[in-house]
Amino acid sequence: MEQLGAFIPLILMFVIFYFLLIRPQQKRQKQVRQMQSELKKGDAVVTIGGFHGTIHAIDENTVVLQAGDGSKLTYDRSAIREVSVN
């Protein structure tokens, strides 16, 4: 019985750690994956590197972004951080 009492604080710390750190991170990753799967041509986006552009073309793994000067750059779909609201 004493051994079980020694594990209770450890178990409690794990439960607190899960609800404060792990679970919110999993929810955020799910939201990012959903946003990246819903990308479409014409969306204004920001990459993880800070590049702002408009989606010119898109396929399963890559997106072609068009900059304000008309130049086009190809990125992995996972490099899109957010869809910006203009």
C-alpha positions as protocol buffer text, in pm:
chain_id: "A"
residue {
  index: 1
  type: MET
  ca { x: 0 y: 0 z: 0 }
}
residue {
  index: 2
  type: GLU
  ca { x: 290 y: 234 z: 74 }
}
residue {
  index: 3
  type: GLN
  ca { x: 427 y: 178 z: -278 }
}
residue {
  index: 4
  type: LEU
  ca { x: 102 y: 296 z: -432 }
}
residue {
  index: 5
  type: GLY
  ca { x: 119 y: 612 z: -220 }
}
residue {
  index: 6
  type: ALA
  ca { x: 462 y: 687 z: -364 }
}
residue {
  index: 7
  type: PHE
  ca { x: 328 y: 675 z: -721 }
}
residue {
  index: 8
  type: ILE
  ca { x: 25 y: 898 z: -666 }
}
residue {
  index: 9
  type: PRO
  ca { x: 222 y: 1228 z: -690 }
}
residue {
  index: 10
  type: LEU
  ca { x: 392 y: 1103 z: -1006 }
}
residue {
  index: 11
  type: ILE
  ca { x: 62 y: 1005 z: -1163 }
}
residue {
  index: 12
  type: LEU
  ca { x: -93 y: 1337 z: -1062 }
}
residue {
  index: 13
  type: MET
  ca { x: 198 y: 1527 z: -1219 }
}
residue {
  index: 14
  type: PHE
  ca { x: 154 y: 1332 z: -1543 }
}
residue {
  index: 15
  type: VAL
  ca { x: -220 y: 1408 z: -1554 }
}
residue {
  index: 16
  type: ILE
  ca { x: -156 y: 1780 z: -1498 }
}
residue {
  index: 17
  type: PHE
  ca { x: 121 y: 1777 z: -1760 }
}
residue {
  index: 18
  type: TYR
  ca { x: -113 y: 1609 z: -2009 }
}
residue {
  index: 19
  type: PHE
  ca { x: -395 y: 1860 z: -1968 }
}
residue {
  index: 20
  type: LEU
  ca { x: -173 y: 2169 z: -1960 }
}
residue {
  index: 21
  type: LEU
  ca { x: 78 y: 2085 z: -2234 }
}
residue {
  index: 22
  type: ILE
  ca { x: 12 y: 1777 z: -2444 }
}
residue {
  index: 23
  type: ARG
  ca { x: -361 y: 1808 z: -2510 }
}
residue {
  index: 24
  type: PRO
  ca { x: -356 y: 2178 z: -2620 }
}
residue {
  index: 25
  type: GLN
  ca { x: -62 y: 2105 z: -2852 }
}
residue {
  index: 26
  type: GLN
  ca { x: -250 y: 1814 z: -3012 }
}
residue {
  index: 27
  type: LYS
  ca { x: -556 y: 2036 z: -3066 }
}
residue {
  index: 28
  type: ARG
  ca { x: -339 y: 2305 z: -3231 }
}
residue {
  index: 29
  type: GLN
  ca { x: -172 y: 2049 z: -3460 }
}
residue {
  index: 30
  type: LYS
  ca { x: -516 y: 1919 z: -3563 }
}
residue {
  index: 31
  type: GLN
  ca { x: -631 y: 2273 z: -3646 }
}
residue {
  index: 32
  type: VAL
  ca { x: -317 y: 2338 z: -3855 }
}
residue {
  index: 33
  type: ARG
  ca { x: -359 y: 2011 z: -4048 }
}
residue {
  index: 34
  type: GLN
  ca { x: -724 y: 2095 z: -4116 }
}
residue {
  index: 35
  type: MET
  ca { x: -633 y: 2448 z: -4236 }
}
residue {
  index: 36
  type: GLN
  ca { x: -362 y: 2307 z: -4464 }
}
residue {
  index: 37
  type: SER
  ca { x: -601 y: 2051 z: -4612 }
}
residue {
  index: 38
  type: GLU
  ca { x: -862 y: 2321 z: -4687 }
}
residue {
  index: 39
  type: LEU
  ca { x: -626 y: 2549 z: -4881 }
}
residue {
  index: 40
  type: LYS
  ca { x: -751 y: 2657 z: -5224 }
}
residue {
  index: 41
  type: LYS
  ca { x: -637 y: 2866 z: -5517 }
}
residue {
  index: 42
  type: GLY
  ca { x: -661 y: 3238 z: -5446 }
}
residue {
  index: 43
  type: ASP
  ca { x: -615 y: 3216 z: -5067 }
}
residue {
  index: 44
  type: ALA
  ca { x: -379 y: 3474 z: -4918 }
}
residue {
  index: 45
  type: VAL
  ca { x: -136 y: 3288 z: -4693 }
}
residue {
  index: 46
  type: VAL
  ca { x: 169 y: 3333 z: -4471 }
}
residue {
  index: 47
  type: THR
  ca { x: 444 y: 3070 z: -4463 }
}
residue {
  index: 48
  type: ILE
  ca { x: 641 y: 2961 z: -4157 }
}
residue {
  index: 49
  type: GLY
  ca { x: 926 y: 3175 z: -4291 }
}
residue {
  index: 50
  type: GLY
  ca { x: 708 y: 3488 z: -4300 }
}
residue {
  index: 51
  type: PHE
  ca { x: 650 y: 3504 z: -4677 }
}
residue {
  index: 52
  type: HIS
  ca { x: 312 y: 3656 z: -4769 }
}
residue {
  index: 53
  type: GLY
  ca { x: 161 y: 3545 z: -5096 }
}
residue {
  index: 54
  type: THR
  ca { x: -144 y: 3421 z: -5281 }
}
residue {
  index: 55
  type: ILE
  ca { x: -190 y: 3060 z: -5383 }
}
residue {
  index: 56
  type: HIS
  ca { x: -149 y: 3040 z: -5760 }
}
residue {
  index: 57
  type: ALA
  ca { x: -156 y: 2659 z: -5790 }
}
residue {
  index: 58
  type: ILE
  ca { x: -191 y: 2373 z: -5546 }
}
residue {
  index: 59
  type: ASP
  ca { x: -153 y: 1995 z: -5550 }
}
residue {
  index: 60
  type: GLU
  ca { x: -134 y: 1721 z: -5288 }
}
residue {
  index: 61
  type: ASN
  ca { x: 207 y: 1814 z: -5142 }
}
residue {
  index: 62
  type: THR
  ca { x: 306 y: 2156 z: -5279 }
}
residue {
  index: 63
  type: VAL
  ca { x: 168 y: 2503 z: -5332 }
}
residue {
  index: 64
  type: VAL
  ca { x: 285 y: 2768 z: -5576 }
}
residue {
  index: 65
  type: LEU
  ca { x: 264 y: 3112 z: -5417 }
}
residue {
  index: 66
  type: GLN
  ca { x: 255 y: 3433 z: -5615 }
}
residue {
  index: 67
  type: ALA
  ca { x: 421 y: 3738 z: -5463 }
}
residue {
  index: 68
  type: GLY
  ca { x: 305 y: 4096 z: -5509 }
}
residue {
  index: 69
  type: ASP
  ca { x: 554 y: 4151 z: -5793 }
}
residue {
  index: 70
  type: GLY
  ca { x: 422 y: 3849 z: -5984 }
}
residue {
  index: 71
  type: SER
  ca { x: 706 y: 3611 z: -5906 }
}
residue {
  index: 72
  type: LYS
  ca { x: 607 y: 3255 z: -5818 }
}
residue {
  index: 73
  type: LEU
  ca { x: 765 y: 3036 z: -5552 }
}
residue {
  index: 74
  type: THR
  ca { x: 696 y: 2670 z: -5474 }
}
residue {
  index: 75
  type: TYR
  ca { x: 656 y: 2557 z: -5111 }
}
residue {
  index: 76
  type: ASP
  ca { x: 558 y: 2239 z: -4935 }
}
residue {
  index: 77
  type: ARG
  ca { x: 199 y: 2249 z: -4820 }
}
residue {
  index: 78
  type: SER
  ca { x: 323 y: 2200 z: -4462 }
}
residue {
  index: 79
  type: ALA
  ca { x: 513 y: 2532 z: -4483 }
}
residue {
  index: 80
  type: ILE
  ca { x: 188 y: 2729 z: -4475 }
}
residue {
  index: 81
  type: ARG
  ca { x: 143 y: 2870 z: -4126 }
}
residue {
  index: 82
  type: GLU
  ca { x: -187 y: 3056 z: -4169 }
}
residue {
  index: 83
  type: VAL
  ca { x: -442 y: 3187 z: -4410 }
}
residue {
  index: 84
  type: SER
  ca { x: -430 y: 3566 z: -4377 }
}
residue {
  index: 85
  type: VAL
  ca { x: -740 y: 3780 z: -4378 }
}
residue {
  index: 86
  type: ASN
  ca { x: -707 y: 4082 z: -4604 }
}
